Amino acid sequence: MKETDIDTMQDQWLKMWDNRYKQQVYVYGEEPNNYFKEQLSNIKPGKILLGAEGEGRNAVFAAKLGWQVSAFDISHEGKKKALELAKENDVNIDYRVGSFPELGFELDHYDAIALIYAHFPPSLRKDYYQLLDNCLKSKGHVIFEAFGKSHLPYRSKNPKVGGPQDIESLYSIEDLELCFPNYKSIELAEKEIELSEGIYHNGVGSVTRFHGVKM
């Protein structure tokens, strides 16, 4: 893909997310993702980095558990909502906006990384996941949930469940094995679940989940 094509795609991506997050409501709700909540609650708090964090629901939850939270997204509108939610809950989060490789997050620094519906464009995926791995300490945790490769029929039947409309942006188990090699897997599975997250994740869908520990 040409650099100009990538720039155009990223501009369109940013416009879509800014427009979505400009809505008055928290479009994915104010409560944390269920899988993230379950997995994080079993880990001793430390430093955590959340990617594509949007309106901050998961970052705020982590901060309330005592984690030192950093997060990033491409959307300034998402950051505004996240900081508002953090203020309402009397917690602080370090939230940066822009292209992930340019945001200056420390290497070998984080005890956990969370990627909840972080459907990065396929052209960026390899570089982003390598850098995320570099930011994570040895024995650090990765918590991941996103729509799986089997999700498109669910979306066709019920668009309200949300998710990308192109197969390339969805995740298979094999994709995650390539993204996170040399991890001890606590869970790695694609499964059908019922979603109820704000106004854009509602109904039955297929998700891929991964909780791994860096070796």
DRENSEFI-257867 format. One record per residue (C-alpha): residue number from 1; residue in one letter; x, y, z. Coordinates in pm, whole numbers. Example, Ala and Ser with C-alpha at 12.3 -4.5 7.8 and 13.67 -1.06 7.14 Angstrom:
residues 2
<resi->1, resn->A, east->1230, north->-450, up->780>
<resi->2, resn->S, east->1367, north->-106, up->714>
END
This chain:
residues 215
<resi->1, resn->M, east->0, north->0, up->0>
<resi->2, resn->K, east->132, north->345, up->-92>
<resi->3, resn->E, east->208, north->596, up->185>
<resi->4, resn->T, east->-53, north->837, up->47>
<resi->5, resn->D, east->-315, north->561, up->61>
<resi->6, resn->I, east->-224, north->485, up->423>
<resi->7, resn->D, east->-251, north->855, up->513>
<resi->8, resn->T, east->-594, north->879, up->350>
<resi->9, resn->M, east->-713, north->568, up->532>
<resi->10, resn->Q, east->-590, north->702, up->865>
<resi->11, resn->D, east->-763, north->1037, up->806>
<resi->12, resn->Q, east->-1090, north->858, up->735>
<resi->13, resn->W, east->-1040, north->638, up->1042>
<resi->14, resn->L, east->-980, north->942, up->1264>
<resi->15, resn->K, east->-1284, north->1128, up->1130>
<resi->16, resn->M, east->-1507, north->828, up->1196>
<resi->17, resn->W, east->-1396, north->791, up->1557>
<resi->18, resn->D, east->-1407, north->1163, up->1634>
<resi->19, resn->N, east->-1762, north->1180, up->1501>
<resi->20, resn->R, east->-1863, north->879, up->1705>
<resi->21, resn->Y, east->-1713, north->1008, up->2029>
<resi->22, resn->K, east->-1864, north->1355, up->1984>
<resi->23, resn->Q, east->-2199, north->1210, up->2086>
<resi->24, resn->Q, east->-2316, north->1315, up->2430>
<resi->25, resn->V, east->-2356, north->959, up->2557>
<resi->26, resn->Y, east->-2069, north->720, up->2621>
<resi->27, resn->V, east->-2120, north->516, up->2306>
<resi->28, resn->Y, east->-1973, north->195, up->2453>
<resi->29, resn->G, east->-2100, north->268, up->2802>
<resi->30, resn->E, east->-1923, north->371, up->3121>
<resi->31, resn->E, east->-1873, north->21, up->3262>
<resi->32, resn->P, east->-1563, north->-184, up->3181>
<resi->33, resn->N, east->-1562, north->-468, up->2931>
<resi->34, resn->N, east->-1659, north->-789, up->3113>
<resi->35, resn->Y, east->-1358, north->-993, up->3003>
<resi->36, resn->F, east->-1116, north->-715, up->3093>
<resi->37, resn->K, east->-1284, north->-675, up->3432>
<resi->38, resn->E, east->-1265, north->-1047, up->3510>
<resi->39, resn->Q, east->-903, north->-1091, up->3406>
<resi->40, resn->L, east->-761, north->-770, up->3554>
<resi->41, resn->S, east->-925, north->-831, up->3889>
<resi->42, resn->N, east->-699, north->-1136, up->3934>
<resi->43, resn->I, east->-369, north->-949, up->3877>
<resi->44, resn->K, east->-176, north->-750, up->4135>
<resi->45, resn->P, east->-198, north->-377, up->4041>
<resi->46, resn->G, east->103, north->-214, up->3880>
<resi->47, resn->K, east->149, north->-14, up->3561>
<resi->48, resn->I, east->-90, north->-78, up->3271>
<resi->49, resn->L, east->-110, north->49, up->2912>
<resi->50, resn->L, east->-442, north->44, up->2727>
<resi->51, resn->G, east->-449, north->78, up->2349>
<resi->52, resn->A, east->-729, north->230, up->2140>
<resi->53, resn->E, east->-893, north->324, up->2469>
<resi->54, resn->G, east->-1165, north->550, up->2333>
<resi->55, resn->E, east->-1385, north->699, up->2603>
<resi->56, resn->G, east->-1189, north->552, up->2893>
<resi->57, resn->R, east->-1423, north->300, up->3053>
<resi->58, resn->N, east->-1154, north->36, up->3098>
<resi->59, resn->A, east->-881, north->282, up->3196>
<resi->60, resn->V, east->-1100, north->430, up->3469>
<resi->61, resn->F, east->-1187, north->85, up->3601>
<resi->62, resn->A, east->-819, north->-8, up->3620>
<resi->63, resn->A, east->-734, north->316, up->3800>
<resi->64, resn->K, east->-1008, north->249, up->4056>
<resi->65, resn->L, east->-841, north->-86, up->4129>
<resi->66, resn->G, east->-515, north->92, up->4205>
<resi->67, resn->W, east->-335, north->56, up->3871>
<resi->68, resn->Q, east->-113, north->336, up->3738>
<resi->69, resn->V, east->-283, north->385, up->3402>
<resi->70, resn->S, east->-155, north->501, up->3066>
<resi->71, resn->A, east->-369, north->494, up->2752>
<resi->72, resn->F, east->-368, north->604, up->2391>
<resi->73, resn->D, east->-603, north->659, up->2099>
<resi->74, resn->I, east->-613, north->859, up->1775>
<resi->75, resn->S, east->-921, north->1056, up->1881>
<resi->76, resn->H, east->-910, north->1382, up->2078>
<resi->77, resn->E, east->-1286, north->1348, up->2126>
<resi->78, resn->G, east->-1230, north->1011, up->2292>
<resi->79, resn->K, east->-970, north->1161, up->2523>
<resi->80, resn->K, east->-1208, north->1440, up->2629>
<resi->81, resn->K, east->-1471, north->1186, up->2730>
<resi->82, resn->A, east->-1213, north->967, up->2906>
<resi->83, resn->L, east->-1080, north->1254, up->3116>
<resi->84, resn->E, east->-1434, north->1356, up->3208>
<resi->85, resn->L, east->-1510, north->1002, up->3320>
<resi->86, resn->A, east->-1185, north->989, up->3519>
<resi->87, resn->K, east->-1272, north->1315, up->3694>
<resi->88, resn->E, east->-1619, north->1187, up->3781>
<resi->89, resn->N, east->-1458, north->880, up->3939>
<resi->90, resn->D, east->-1181, north->1076, up->4115>
<resi->91, resn->V, east->-892, north->896, up->3940>
<resi->92, resn->N, east->-608, north->1002, up->3709>
<resi->93, resn->I, east->-502, north->854, up->3377>
<resi->94, resn->D, east->-214, north->944, up->3144>
<resi->95, resn->Y, east->-396, north->962, up->2810>
<resi->96, resn->R, east->-205, north->1041, up->2490>
<resi->97, resn->V, east->-343, north->1105, up->2141>
<resi->98, resn->G, east->-174, north->1028, up->1813>
<resi->99, resn->S, east->8, north->753, up->1627>
<resi->100, resn->F, east->120, north->498, up->1885>
<resi->101, resn->P, east->490, north->478, up->1780>
<resi->102, resn->E, east->519, north->857, up->1817>
<resi->103, resn->L, east->373, north->885, up->2169>
<resi->104, resn->G, east->688, north->806, up->2367>
<resi->105, resn->F, east->569, north->525, up->2593>
<resi->106, resn->E, east->855, north->366, up->2788>
<resi->107, resn->L, east->996, north->30, up->2687>
<resi->108, resn->D, east->1011, north->-261, up->2934>
<resi->109, resn->H, east->792, north->-56, up->3167>
<resi->110, resn->Y, east->439, north->-199, up->3196>
<resi->111, resn->D, east->311, north->-488, up->3404>
<resi->112, resn->A, east->5, north->-530, up->3182>
<resi->113, resn->I, east->-125, north->-425, up->2841>
<resi->114, resn->A, east->-495, north->-429, up->2752>
<resi->115, resn->L, east->-639, north->-427, up->2402>
<resi->116, resn->I, east->-1017, north->-426, up->2410>
<resi->117, resn->Y, east->-1172, north->-401, up->2061>
<resi->118, resn->A, east->-848, north->-242, up->1941>
<resi->119, resn->H, east->-902, north->-318, up->1574>
<resi->120, resn->F, east->-590, north->-148, up->1443>
<resi->121, resn->P, east->-576, north->-112, up->1063>
<resi->122, resn->P, east->-408, north->-423, up->919>
<resi->123, resn->S, east->-131, north->-210, up->765>
<resi->124, resn->L, east->-23, north->-98, up->1114>
<resi->125, resn->R, east->-80, north->-419, up->1308>
<resi->126, resn->K, east->267, north->-578, up->1284>
<resi->127, resn->D, east->456, north->-265, up->1396>
<resi->128, resn->Y, east->209, north->-183, up->1672>
<resi->129, resn->Y, east->218, north->-527, up->1828>
<resi->130, resn->Q, east->595, north->-543, up->1818>
<resi->131, resn->L, east->614, north->-209, up->1998>
<resi->132, resn->L, east->349, north->-313, up->2250>
<resi->133, resn->D, east->552, north->-624, up->2325>
<resi->134, resn->N, east->860, north->-407, up->2375>
<resi->135, resn->C, east->671, north->-189, up->2624>
<resi->136, resn->L, east->574, north->-488, up->2837>
<resi->137, resn->K, east->799, north->-626, up->3111>
<resi->138, resn->S, east->897, north->-990, up->3126>
<resi->139, resn->K, east->618, north->-1180, up->3307>
<resi->140, resn->G, east->378, north->-900, up->3213>
<resi->141, resn->H, east->20, north->-972, up->3111>
<resi->142, resn->V, east->-166, north->-907, up->2785>
<resi->143, resn->I, east->-546, north->-897, up->2802>
<resi->144, resn->F, east->-717, north->-894, up->2462>
<resi->145, resn->E, east->-1072, north->-913, up->2332>
<resi->146, resn->A, east->-1184, north->-825, up->1979>
<resi->147, resn->F, east->-1422, north->-951, up->1715>
<resi->148, resn->G, east->-1310, north->-1279, up->1562>
<resi->149, resn->K, east->-1289, north->-1401, up->1204>
<resi->150, resn->S, east->-1626, north->-1576, up->1244>
<resi->151, resn->H, east->-1806, north->-1255, up->1337>
<resi->152, resn->L, east->-1927, north->-1128, up->998>
<resi->153, resn->P, east->-2241, north->-1350, up->978>
<resi->154, resn->Y, east->-2343, north->-1226, up->1323>
<resi->155, resn->R, east->-2299, north->-866, up->1210>
<resi->156, resn->S, east->-2500, north->-927, up->893>
<resi->157, resn->K, east->-2784, north->-1072, up->1098>
<resi->158, resn->N, east->-2771, north->-795, up->1360>
<resi->159, resn->P, east->-2571, north->-478, up->1271>
<resi->160, resn->K, east->-2625, north->-350, up->1627>
<resi->161, resn->V, east->-2366, north->-595, up->1755>
<resi->162, resn->G, east->-2103, north->-380, up->1583>
<resi->163, resn->G, east->-1754, north->-462, up->1466>
<resi->164, resn->P, east->-1556, north->-414, up->1144>
<resi->165, resn->Q, east->-1719, north->-509, up->816>
<resi->166, resn->D, east->-1400, north->-641, up->653>
<resi->167, resn->I, east->-1246, north->-978, up->733>
<resi->168, resn->E, east->-891, north->-834, up->736>
<resi->169, resn->S, east->-967, north->-626, up->1046>
<resi->170, resn->L, east->-1094, north->-925, up->1246>
<resi->171, resn->Y, east->-875, north->-1160, up->1452>
<resi->172, resn->S, east->-823, north->-1533, up->1437>
<resi->173, resn->I, east->-646, north->-1743, up->1698>
<resi->174, resn->E, east->-360, north->-1777, up->1449>
<resi->175, resn->D, east->-337, north->-1396, up->1417>
<resi->176, resn->L, east->-285, north->-1363, up->1791>
<resi->177, resn->E, east->-28, north->-1638, up->1798>
<resi->178, resn->L, east->167, north->-1436, up->1539>
<resi->179, resn->C, east->112, north->-1105, up->1721>
<resi->180, resn->F, east->222, north->-1242, up->2058>
<resi->181, resn->P, east->479, north->-1519, up->2014>
<resi->182, resn->N, east->669, north->-1647, up->2316>
<resi->183, resn->Y, east->378, north->-1593, up->2555>
<resi->184, resn->K, east->238, north->-1843, up->2800>
<resi->185, resn->S, east->-132, north->-1864, up->2721>
<resi->186, resn->I, east->-377, north->-1849, up->3009>
<resi->187, resn->E, east->-665, north->-1833, up->2761>
<resi->188, resn->L, east->-677, north->-1821, up->2380>
<resi->189, resn->A, east->-1014, north->-1889, up->2221>
<resi->190, resn->E, east->-1275, north->-1769, up->1977>
<resi->191, resn->K, east->-1625, north->-1795, up->2119>
<resi->192, resn->E, east->-1982, north->-1672, up->2089>
<resi->193, resn->I, east->-2086, north->-1420, up->2354>
<resi->194, resn->E, east->-2370, north->-1179, up->2429>
<resi->195, resn->L, east->-2260, north->-814, up->2421>
<resi->196, resn->S, east->-2430, north->-521, up->2594>
<resi->197, resn->E, east->-2192, north->-225, up->2579>
<resi->198, resn->G, east->-2344, north->117, up->2516>
<resi->199, resn->I, east->-2521, north->173, up->2184>
<resi->200, resn->Y, east->-2274, north->5, up->1945>
<resi->201, resn->H, east->-2211, north->-341, up->2095>
<resi->202, resn->N, east->-2544, north->-513, up->2145>
<resi->203, resn->G, east->-2634, north->-873, up->2069>
<resi->204, resn->V, east->-2466, north->-1203, up->2002>
<resi->205, resn->G, east->-2126, north->-1199, up->1830>
<resi->206, resn->S, east->-1807, north->-1396, up->1788>
<resi->207, resn->V, east->-1501, north->-1269, up->1974>
<resi->208, resn->T, east->-1141, north->-1377, up->2007>
<resi->209, resn->R, east->-996, north->-1363, up->2358>
<resi->210, resn->F, east->-639, north->-1384, up->2476>
<resi->211, resn->H, east->-479, north->-1359, up->2818>
<resi->212, resn->G, east->-110, north->-1430, up->2800>
<resi->213, resn->V, east->204, north->-1383, up->3009>
<resi->214, resn->K, east->527, north->-1270, up->2843>
<resi->215, resn->M, east->804, north->-1525, up->2883>
END
